[in-house]
Amino acid sequence: MADPRKAIKATALLFPLLGITHLLFCINPQDQGNLEAAYMITNAVLQSSQVLITKSLDPVTPIGY
């Protein structure tokens, strides 16, 4: 029987790589106000930090490889 911890770890590791931010931010507020600005900034930060988040979840491979 497979180890459920390995499956959970693999799923948590792959979520950022598979674009979980696209699911979180599938609706753009488009109100030309503060909500849209917050949406754009949060989306940009999460999109650009996906690799760093994924690498920090994987203790085996050091960052930089």
C-alpha positions as CSV (number, residue, x, y, z in Angstrom):
1,M,0.0,0.0,0.0
2,A,1.3,3.4,-0.9
3,D,2.3,5.9,1.8
4,P,-0.4,8.6,2.1
5,R,2.2,11.1,3.4
6,K,4.1,10.8,0.1
7,A,0.9,11.4,-1.8
8,I,0.0,14.5,0.3
9,K,3.6,15.9,0.0
10,A,3.5,15.4,-3.8
11,T,0.2,17.1,-4.1
12,A,1.3,20.0,-2.0
13,L,4.4,20.3,-4.0
14,L,2.6,20.2,-7.4
15,F,-0.2,22.7,-6.5
16,P,2.0,25.8,-7.1
17,L,3.5,24.3,-10.2
18,L,0.1,23.5,-11.7
19,G,-1.2,27.0,-11.3
20,I,-3.4,27.0,-8.2
21,T,-3.3,30.8,-8.4
22,H,-5.3,30.6,-11.6
23,L,-8.0,28.9,-9.7
24,L,-7.8,31.4,-6.9
25,F,-7.9,34.4,-9.2
26,C,-10.2,33.3,-12.0
27,I,-12.5,36.3,-11.5
28,N,-11.1,39.8,-12.0
29,P,-13.1,42.4,-10.2
30,Q,-12.6,45.0,-13.0
31,D,-14.1,47.9,-11.0
32,Q,-11.2,50.3,-11.7
33,G,-10.7,50.8,-8.0
34,N,-8.9,49.4,-5.0
35,L,-10.2,45.9,-5.4
36,E,-8.7,45.6,-8.9
37,A,-5.4,47.1,-7.7
38,A,-5.2,44.6,-4.8
39,Y,-6.2,41.8,-7.2
40,M,-3.4,42.6,-9.7
41,I,-0.7,43.1,-7.0
42,T,-1.6,39.9,-5.1
43,N,-1.9,37.9,-8.4
44,A,1.5,39.2,-9.6
45,V,3.2,38.4,-6.3
46,L,1.8,34.9,-6.1
47,Q,2.5,34.1,-9.8
48,S,6.1,35.2,-9.5
49,S,6.8,33.4,-6.2
50,Q,5.4,30.0,-7.3
51,V,8.8,28.4,-7.8
52,L,10.2,29.7,-4.6
53,I,7.2,28.4,-2.6
54,T,7.5,25.0,-4.4
55,K,11.3,24.8,-3.6
56,S,10.7,25.7,0.0
57,L,8.2,22.8,0.4
58,D,10.8,20.4,-0.9
59,P,13.6,20.0,1.7
60,V,15.6,17.5,-0.4
61,T,16.6,19.8,-3.2
62,P,18.4,23.0,-2.2
63,I,17.4,26.3,-3.8
64,G,19.6,27.1,-6.7
65,Y,19.5,23.6,-8.4
